[in-house]
Amino acid sequence: MTTRSDAAPSEIGPAWRGLVADPTLGGLAFGAAASVVVDEWLVDLLGDEPGVVLLGVGAYGRRELCPASDLDL
C-alpha cells in the first residue's frame, strides 16, 4: 500500500463554490471545468494505490457536470 502524508486531503468545497460563482462559465464549459476539479480532488483523496481503478460514468464520465450533479463512480 502506498504511504500517504499525514496532511488531510484537500476539500472540494472552495474550488466548487468558485466554479459555481463564476459568471463566465456555463453549459459545457462549466461541465468540463467542474470535471477537472473533481478529477484533482479524487486523485488527492486516493493517492497512487496500486491495483485501484476509479471509473466515472454518467454526467461525470461525459464531463457534463452541473452545479447539483452527483458523482457516479
ChimeraX attribute file (.defattr): number of C-alpha atoms within 10 A of each C-alpha:
attribute: neighborCount
match mode: 1-to-1
recipient: residues
	/A:1	7
	/A:2	9
	/A:3	8
	/A:4	14
	/A:5	7
	/A:6	6
	/A:7	6
	/A:8	9
	/A:9	15
	/A:10	13
	/A:11	12
	/A:12	13
	/A:13	10
	/A:14	9
	/A:15	15
	/A:16	15
	/A:17	11
	/A:18	10
	/A:19	19
	/A:20	16
	/A:21	10
	/A:22	10
	/A:23	9
	/A:24	9
	/A:25	15
	/A:26	14
	/A:27	10
	/A:28	13
	/A:29	14
	/A:30	21
	/A:31	21
	/A:32	19
	/A:33	18
	/A:34	23
	/A:35	22
	/A:36	14
	/A:37	14
	/A:38	18
	/A:39	14
	/A:40	12
	/A:41	18
	/A:42	16
	/A:43	13
	/A:44	15
	/A:45	14
	/A:46	14
	/A:47	14
	/A:48	13
	/A:49	12
	/A:50	8
	/A:51	6
	/A:52	9
	/A:53	8
	/A:54	9
	/A:55	9
	/A:56	15
	/A:57	12
	/A:58	14
	/A:59	16
	/A:60	23
	/A:61	14
	/A:62	12
	/A:63	19
	/A:64	18
	/A:65	23
	/A:66	18
	/A:67	12
	/A:68	7
	/A:69	13
	/A:70	11
	/A:71	14
	/A:72	11
	/A:73	10
